[in-house]
Amino acid sequence: MYVYDDFDRTLVAERVREFRDQVGRRLSGELTEEEFKPLRLMNGVYLQLHAYMLRIAIPYGTLSSHQLRTLAHVARRYDRNYGHFTTRQNIQFNWIKLEELPDAMADLARAGLHGMQTSGNCVRNITTDQWAGVAPDEIEDARIWAELLRQHLTLHPEFSFLPRKFKIALTASAHDRAAVKVHDIGLRMHRNGAGETGFEVMVGGGLGRTPFIAKTIKPFLPKRDLLSYVEAIIRIYNQYGRRDNIYKARIKILVHELGAEKFAAEVEQEWQSIKDGALALDPAVVADIASRFRYPDYEELADSPPELIKARNENKHFRRWLDNSVANHKVAGHAIVTLSLKPEGEPPGDATAAQMDVIADLADRYSFGEIRVGHEQNLVLPHVAQRDLPALWRALDEIGVATPNVSLISDIIACPGLDYCSLANARSIPVAEEITRRFKDLDLAHNLGRLHINISGCINACGHHHVGHIGILGVEKNGEEFYQVTIGGRAGEDAELGKILGPAVPYGEIADVVEDIAAAYLELRERPDELFIDTVSRVGVDPFKERVYATR
Amino acid sequence: MTSPLQQKLKITGPVVVTANRLGDGAVIYRASEGKWSTDLASAAVVTTAPAALELLNAAIADRLGAVDPYVAPVEVTPDERVLPGNLRERIRSSGPTVALPGERAI
């Protein structure tokens, strides 16, 4: 866990006092809505269809059990007993009252939680691999670098009014679990030929109305230069990014229109003027930040203890969960456990207050009090002793977060859609719920293998539909909901945008279409271990298109 | 952007003025005599652009009662019940179309 100091606590507490005053002035009429709206957005407060929504940052997806209990408390005291984990390592409460928001924020602040930089045209919550610090394949704990960026960019005066919002993601593992290539800046830690550690810097990724995969503008950036180079990128964007057209204001449009080479040259020129100044990272500063990430005092344990082997051999349900939801840990005898927030027929990414409380207790008992939040809208217990897995599984199963469907067809990423969001054109959640019902047979889901479905209720693409193996985009036609389907998208290190399958289909048919695509895949794959995405790469879109539209 | 006060409204059927209540964000409808109601059945229904504009302007002037008022279509049934005119308004009026997770026991 990262340990906050007095500076962090003071900053968050001061923000709560400031916001309490602003809410009071809005409620008294001293501030108009036009004056108040940018102030509330700076604290993650939106107005949705039915109520205010509060978005809270979970920096690099790390939560303590105390923080999770605080989120449960806020859900219970100020909302309707649940929260929604988003694709950007945030949590949203959908029914908050403006009158009670300052009290809710004060409760959150006492646990080091806040809504700063979860909205507005600033650098948003910086995200990373939910397995950071425990993944066997990582070079370093990416959160150290995310925290350095967070501290530098939080309330950065020069970057508080950018042309548009700005999202940064980091990964330090060979396998990218943070979707860095679809961010404004994507940072991939790697080693160069000399064995030194640094970052590949990618810019201009993003989804929405005009999707782009990020382009590499710096194949290797020494770690000491991380802050200065990121500063240079955002300065160039701040200077040249469009402010006259909201749809062309993201950095991806600037990089596309200027060209990656020209953009890189501009950044390089700016960077040269600042790289050896105050932003050059002193190793002592990095060491200080790193020292505030406290790692558990792991027991010395062997892999595959007898109690685990016994449970695996005796219980097929446990075995299936173990094979699906449990991953190798960098420390022997331990495991990384993913908690599926995608049970059959339920909204993806939602957790009730009661579930959050139990998960916090289980984190204390089995995971050194730590929980992670992934962009796939699931939770993770990152430090579980393998001998404890059978008992943990039973406890997770009791509260409905042990569905062994991680990375399978029912592990759907979905935005809130028209059921909550004032921007949406169509619903996402009931579509996701229906698809999970169609694929509730776990034998079928496991036979289909790794298959990511992403659903967005509008072109803003909060559900990342462009990079879903199957992407579903809700559109509105003459007052009716229709859904456009893409296939072949990917979000990882080999990120790719999906290709449109054909004409959009009505609400009542979208789950049938997914079933048709799944059936086509089972017929088209060369062998059982050829993944859906690899079959699409091999055969293209047409065989799927023929199957889906043959009878439509 | 054109101010709502200067907007030319195109009205093709019955409409109401709706907004969110300032204090809690609840969906509200402009009723008669300058009041707001959370019940669509109490909303003032108008069918002409001048009447809708008058209703909207009065709603906008109430800066403490409501946030972001706008004109929304409704359907009036033969027995004079007022129903939301599209899916978005149906969801605003009745809430999410899915069961809320917080309502289930674990």
Interface residues (C-beta under 8 A of the other chain):
Chain A: R26 L27 G29 T32 E33 L47 Q48 L49 H50 A51 Y52 A75 D79 R80 N81 Y82 I96 K97 L98 E99 E346 P347 D350 A351 T352 A353 A354 Q355 V358 E398 I399 G400 L418 D419 Y420 R427 I429 P430 E433 G479 E480 E481
Chain B: N20 L22 G23 D24 G25 A26 V27 R63 L64 V67 D68 N86 L87 R88 I91 R92 G95 P96 T97 V98 L100 P101 G102 E103 R104 A105 I106
